[in-house]
Amino acid sequence: MPSNNSLNLSTLTPEVLLSIFRLVCARPDFEDIENDTDPGTMKLDCISPNSPEITLFCVCRPWRELVLKESSLWTVICLGTPGYDLYQNPEPAPTAMVLRKQKELMKLFVERSNGRPLSFVLRFELEAENKLDREAAGKLVVEVGQLCKRWEFLSARCHANLMAMASGRLFNQAKDRLRQLYLNLTSPTRHPLEDSRFMPFQYLFPMDFQDASQALTKLRIQGGLNLQIHKLWTRRLEVGPIATNLTYFTYQQPPELDLLPMTFNDALTILARCKLLKTFEFAATIDTPFEISIPETSNWDNKEFVLRLGLTRLSLSSMKSLEFGPLLCILDAPRLETLCLKGPFYADRMADEFDIDIDNYQFWDCVTGFVGRSYKLQLTTLHLEGLPLSAESVAGVLDMLPCVGDLKLDGRIFNSHLVARLTWNRGAEKDINLLPNLTSLTVVGCSTTYVQIAELVNMVYSRARCAHLAPIGDKDNWTAQQQTEQGGQESHPVDIDMIYLADTMDPFDVENCVEARHFFFTDPTMMWFVSKGYIDIKIGATE
């Protein structure tokens, strides 16, 4: 400790010290578990002898008493691999020695938490090759499962065996306090389970769903739990009390798993029953015909034949067909801020390879109908990828959504016609120019097959010019005031901060996509924008 009493922490009051301790033992913001774009959301160190709680406890007797008094400092327990970074490869499986130490410390944390609800973060992405290491991991997860009645939050990124152990007690025992659940099945297993108490994958039967936690507010399933229900050969999804307070639901079953994934019929049931939903993300991996069977709900409008929702974010995607189209046609979400739709179509030439009859979707106008139904829609994010849409129809949709700032399209849609519509025309009549608030543009597979690079550069330049970034004349470096005077009182677009040209999903068009990215990135105008820090241009793999 410093000799200066003004800097001596021991001179602070217990209340101030506890506030400092809470900051040092920072509890992750579990309210934002859905924001996986931020690696800091789940960047939590595993418990170890160097954990802040242990270190503070060992400093001196007064501190020890304070740390023990504040039992909430011991309620967050992270087990498994030492660290986690979304942008790095998974770390090797932890050894038996490390896991035994974590098990001892977990018991210590549980004891000092004084009966409070517990938050667990499990990271076992890779399966250990050594049998002793696998057994140690299994015993640790079983110990966590025995505490399921105290679970408040559970985040599990595990391979199949450990996921089976972690999810086996979810809805029949962990139903009193569990508020948020995040399961991410990272890989199948190469070593079958030797413990007969656990099935390779857990299934939810109707009774399990009906007994589910009414406290659950956020549910995120990316493998590891089969939610599709079969009873007497008739598919039925019983939502039950789980619908009471659920505000966030995301589901994506890994396609490589031999399971019975949910369908868009199940998605309709969840949307109808969970009336407090704000975020709904659903990815289907099988081709099942959509049946419009409306559950009994007060949200259904018989006059307009639509299901009214309070969603702010809606994401629907399919790897096989576009069965979410009919679902979209009966939804009405006037408060929606984010709409993400992703289908299997990228170019007509893919039809033969994937056995997709694109002619059947020639008049697929579900997006236009959905947007047009909610005339007050204030979308700020719109992602349309892999859909059989024409550039003309997309331009019509964008014309109805002036607030969109984040736009993502695939290269087949992003052709010369749409680029021309996005080009800013100075002096044009009101509402002629599209997307005045566009700040981020992502094109998956921008290709010279559909657009000339000169057209794309001209579009970016026209918007930057009117946004007071680029000089109006060829060599005139006009100031922002001079440009404003030149433009009068006409409306101006905002600055485009980021342009991202992602890899194509069309295996037949790789060469033209590479060519487009090269010429766009090396264009003198674009290089000037980048050098001035006006625009960030990204090129790389699909997000």
Secondary structure, 3 states (H helix, E strand, C coil): CCCCHHHCHHHCCHHHHHHHHHHHCCCCCHHHCCCCCCHHHHCCCCCCCCCHHHHHHCCCHHHHHHHHHCHHHHCEEEEECCCCCCCCCCCCCCCHHHHHHHHHHHHHHHHHCCCCCEEEEEEECCCCCCHHHHHHHHHHHHHHHCCHHHEEEEEEEEEHHHHHHHHCCCCCCCCCCCCEEEEEEEECCCCCCCCCCCCCCEECCHHHHHCCCCCCCEEEEECCEECCCEECCEECCCCHHHHCCCCEEEEECCCCCCCCCCCHHHHHHHHHHCCCCCEEEEEECCCCCCCCCCCCCCCEECCCCEEECCCCEEEEEECCCCCHHHHHHCEECCCCCEEEEECCCCCHHHHHHHCCCHHHHCCCCHHHHHHHHCCCCCCCEEEEECCCCCHHHHHHHHHCCCCCCEEEEECCCCCHHHHHHHCCCCCCCCCCCCCCCCCEEEEECCCCCCCCHHHHHHHHHHHHHHCCCCCCCCCCCCCHHHHHHHHCCCCCCCCCCEEEEECCCCCCCHHHHHHHHHHHHCCHHHHHHHHCCCCEEEEECCC
